[in-house]
């Protein structure tokens, strides 16, 4: 604060908020420089799957690494990647800070809190999680998505609050597509884009109708004609958004096809491994009765494979029935069991079965690259046979995993922090509802609503395929607390009798 006072004297009559805003790029840049220099390149077991273009990875990050390799050479490819990742993080998080503080006209104390909230998740994953991962330094897809995600959110916010919405909707669509190409779970951001964009159009249509009804100069027949015309435009616009969203999924799949045609032997045309991952989750939830019923519907070879898988899981106590009682015990047991089932047991059994099946094929590639495809197909058959017989346990486990994901979005997973998470979500929803009832608080309430939508989309999609670890849930941590901070700020200003500095521009372009 003393430093700010000195800066204020130096800059004359400029407000401390303006001075602090000028300091933020330097603080943020220094922070990411510290992460880069102190922690260096972060290589993890999954890094090899990106560096060697494994077929069960989405294409964006391997292609990014290929560009880095072309630019910096094999000797410096990793450093080129992490330098770019930290530069991208600096830009995206500074952009987020700039939008929040300007849109809601926060005072100095709240601006300092915004900066701390934005930087907090990067320290959380490196200090308070078992992996100690520094996401912006990691040779993982999260190295890009941790920055692209807040960039997508900020541009989407711009589209929601600004008058000229078209360019922001287009830009946010492109970033959502990049996220979908980086991680399968983030395909849901295309659906978030659709819902938020549709909400923008419907909101503008409602406000336009209200303004037409209040206009005394227009004739009644003119008003009804204009209202019908605006209604048709609204419907056509929403249909266009829906078609664009479908096009996004088609584009994603097409890029995956082209990627595998160019980067692999050309046989693998889509991401494999999805069925294996789903089978892992289904096997974890199954009991002996479900396995026996599923085996009756399979061929003798597949039935024997399924019984062998389940027998080894039971011997190692890796089934849901082996989890202890209580919310946290079930989540932790699932997390401890998932990779053991998928890689140590299921991966080995399916690989042996795939090699046995490969020997019966008339032609086989010498490198055995089709093995992963056979494994995926076999896993799909087992999963489809087993799931109907353990659907209740599967849904219950999914709800536990998703609940843990919601907790990890805002805190750590522990008995104390889980109670805190329940309280903070309840407080956020209540405050959002209260602000929706106040004309001056609607802008802040909409911000919280969009963030909660993004949080639910990320958690529900991730829980469907894998554990909701902190590195997967970290995307919405800053956004949630920023939205909460803005809601508190607007509630404070309304209570003090002041006017909100936030507005939503609703004039059509």
Secondary structure, DSSP 8 states (H G I E B T S, - for coil): -HHHHHHHHHTTT--HHHHHHHHHHHHHHHHHHHHHHHH--B--TTHHHHHTT-TTS-HHHHHHHHHHHHHH-TTTHHHHHHHHHHHHHHHHHHHHHHHHHHHHT--HHHHHHHHHHHHHHHHHHHHSSTT---GGGBSSTHHHHHHHHHHHHHHHHHHHHSS--HHHHHHHHHHHHHHHHH-GGGGHHHHHHHHHHHHHHHHHHHHHHHHHHH-SSS-HHHHHHHHHHHHHHHHHHHHHHHHHHHHHHHHHHHHHHHHHHHHS-S---S---HHHHHHHHHHHH--HHHHHHHHHTS-HHHHHHHHHHHHHHHHTT-SGGGS-SSHHHHHHHHHHHHHIIIIIIIHHHHHHHHHHHHTTSSS--TT-TTHHHHHHHHHHHHHHHHHTTSHHHHHHHHHHHHHHHHHHHHS-SSHHHHHHHHHHHHHHHHHHHHHHTSGGGHHHHHHHHHHHHHHHHHHHHHHHHS---HHHHGGGHHHHHHHHHHHHHHHHHHHTT---S--------
